[in-house]
Amino acid sequence: MHTYLSGMTKSLRPRNYALAFICALGTFGLRPCQAQTFTLLHSFTGEGDGGVPAAGLIMDQAGNLYGTTGEGGYTGGQCSMGFLGCGVVYKLAHKNSQWVLETIYTFHGSDGQNPGARVIFGPDGALYSTTTRGGAYGYGLVFRLAPPAHVCARISCPWTETILHSFSGGSDGENPGGDLIFDQAGNIYGTTSNGGGFGSGVVYELSPSDGGWTESILHSFQENSNDGAAPASGVIFDNAGNLYGTTLLGGGSDNAGTVYKLTHSASGWTESILHSFTLASGCTEPSGGLIFDSAGNLYGTTLSQLATYELSPSNGAWIFTILYHFDVATGSFASMTMDAAGNLYGTLFFAEQEVSRLTPSDGQWTLTGFNGGPGSIPRGSVTLDASGNIYTTAEEGCGDGCVFEITP
């Protein structure tokens, strides 16, 4: 059994790194730091409120934020084995000009352990996500959290969990990660970094059936081939219903990762590799997911020798372009976020300026760095509100991790 991401899933809290970088240093030279206002929304204690937020946030229509922590919460039983708790799902509500955190669910192991992905809203208004470990077999699960059926007058009002699928570590996959996504019929799609028919991870679908959920494997990755291996992020749809994603490894002799497409037809799903990363390109291991722009171009980031790249469709092929090559050794775990003006936002895992914005102009991209205040080691994606304010998380440097806002 392969364990590609065991270092990430078994140790969500990197330690003893001593890297420092000049403010937003890129391959095109020094860029000025953006004037900004930093606001700490919540500093986690590692106890009942959670700790080590390894994923980004989502925002509801009322402006409340939702997220997960990889540790904290309940610390008994299997949650004490190599971790400081099993993790929580939390809500940050904006009340009277302050942000108030409510723990809406605490994991205990058999119901999930160590969530590493964002929660998303389903079509029914409930929250959906995964945990990398725990469940019936210990290999992670997909869960649904439903809000209280009636107005709750208490300070803390836990939501109700339903386990949709517990991974067995076999052909159905192991260690799910990355954001989930729904199709218009209410089916859920996601990935696991390990397991499957070849031990290199899978893309799966969960379909509602007779009051439960049925899993289908759309693709099992195979490392010792030109296929990808170890997807660390979820998948996205195009307008035709095809799926796109990245793998951290695989793709040929350099084993440096891929961008792949799964094409849907009446006979099933067929994989094609859009791009295989190489050591010669200077950027490898695309751990972050993909996003589309309005023209159908794909954007992503790499973990090793951080770069932001674009894949553009052209006469049946895909043209790979590095948009910006950061002068840092270790890059981003998260997907980029694009605003209405076409600017790209992301987090920088080991850099002094922890949030970046890339602005297109005359075929070039200009980098602006934003300082995350006392926080460090951001892994999650950036969330933007209607005013352009930036929200994300940091694993360390501000208690046991924190949620913060940057006003550009």
Secondary structure, 3 states (H helix, E strand, C coil): CCCCCHHHHCCCCCCCCCCCCCCCEECCEECCECCCEEEEEEECCCCCCCECCCCCCEECCCCCEEEEECECCCCCHHHHCCCCCCCEEEEEEEECCEEEEEEEEECCECCEECCCCCCEECCCCCEEEEECEECCCCECEEEEEECCCCCCCCCCCCCEEEEEEECCCCCCCEEEEEEEEECCCCCEEEEEEEECCCCECEEEEEEEECCEEEEEEEEECCCCCCCEECCCCCCEECCCCCEEEEECEECCCCCCCEEEEEEEECCEEEEEEEEECCHHHCCECCCCCCEECCCCCEEEECCECCEEEEEEEECCEEEEEEEEEECCCECCCCCCEECCCCCEEEECCCCCCCEEEEEEECCEEEEEEECCCCCECCCCCCEECCCCCEEEEECECCCCCEEEEEEC
